[in-house]
Amino acid sequence: MRKASRSRITTREHRDPSYLTGNMVSRRLPANRPPTHPGEMLLEEFVRPLGISQSGLAARLAIPFPRLNAIVRKKRGVTPDTALRLARVLGMSADFWLGLQQDWDLWHAMQSDRAARIEKLEPLRHVG
């Protein structure tokens, strides 16, 4: 007979991002694929439609080309500094860019081997 857990966290296969319930994850993340990386959004919704090159956009953002290219290639995340620059030049808020990055980072953390260990952590219980 299976023993019921006293934890409020529902246990499922750790590769399923929906296993983190309660107040651990309040954002809606896709279950079967990673969320859109900010670099993909930047390339598909801004660089290509605007007809600007990555080097041209990097110059407008006053950042080195390799920094922008690494974001577009999903090798680097969007920092608050970059988010502010993107917001100023492209008109979307810094929160938009940081939200995309947060979704990406959180989804990948939930897919990692560490997620199963995190799931086993016991929540602090309030005394009194």
N, C-alpha and C positions, 0 to 999 in steps of 0.2 A: 504494500500500500504506500502511495506517495504521501510524503509529509508536507503539510502546508507551511509555507514560509511566513514569518511574522513581518517581513519587510514589506513596505508599501511599494517597492519597486517590482514591477512585473518582470519575471525572468523569461527571456526568449533567447534564441540563438544570437550571439553577440554581433553577428554580421547584419542583423536586422535592426536598422536605426530606430525603429519604433519601440524597442525594448526599454528605452529610457523614458519613463513616464513621470508623473508627478511634477515637481517644480524643477527638475533637472534640465528639461528642454521645453521651452515655451514656443519655439518657432516651428512652423510647419516645414519639414524637410522632405524631399522626395525619398521614397522607400527603395526604389529599384535602380537609381542612378544618382550620381553626384549632382549637387546643385550647379548652376551656371557659375563658372569662374569669372571674376571681374575682367580678366584679360580677354576671355571669349566675348563677353558683353561689349567690351571696348572695341574689339576688332569688328564684330558683326553688326553692331548697332551705331557705331560712330565713325571709325576709321574708313571702312569700305563705303558706307553710304555718303559720307562727306567728301570722299575722293581725296583724302589727305594721306600722305605717307606716314609711316611710323616715325621716321626721322623728322618730318615736318611737325608732327604732333609733339614729339619730344622737345623740339626747339620751342614751340608755343608754351609747353609746360615748364620750360627751363629746367629740364632734367636730362641726364645723359641718355643717349639712344639705347645702350645696353640695359638700362634700368627699365625702360618702357617695353623693350622687346622681351625681356624676361617675364614681365607681367603678361604680355600677350601670349607667350608660349607656356604659360601656367607654371613657370619655374620660380616665380617670385610672387609674393602677395602684395596687396595694396596697403600701404602704411597710411596713418592719418595725414602725414605730409602730402603724399601723393593724392589721397582722396580730396584734400583741400584744393590742390592744383587742378585736378580733374573737374571738380565742382565749378571752379572759377572759369575755366576755359570751355567746358562742354555744357554747363548749365544745369546738370544734375547735382543734387545735394551730396555733400561729403558723406552724410548718413547712408545714402543709397549705395555708394561704393564700399563703405565699410560694412554695410549689411550683407552685401554679396560676399565679401571676404569672410565675414563671420560665419555665414551659412556654409561656405566651402570648408573652412577650418573645422567647424563643429561636426559636419558630416564625416569628414575624414578621421577625426578623432574617434567618432563612434564606430568606425569600421576597423580601427586599429586593434592589434592584439591586446593593447592595454585596456580596452573597453571592458573586456571580461573581468579583469582585475578590479576595475573601478566599480563594476556592478556589485561586487562582493563586499564593498565597503559598507560599514554599518552607519546609519545616520545617527547624529547626536539626538538624544532625547532630552526635551526640556524638563528640568526638575522643578517641581512645585506646581 
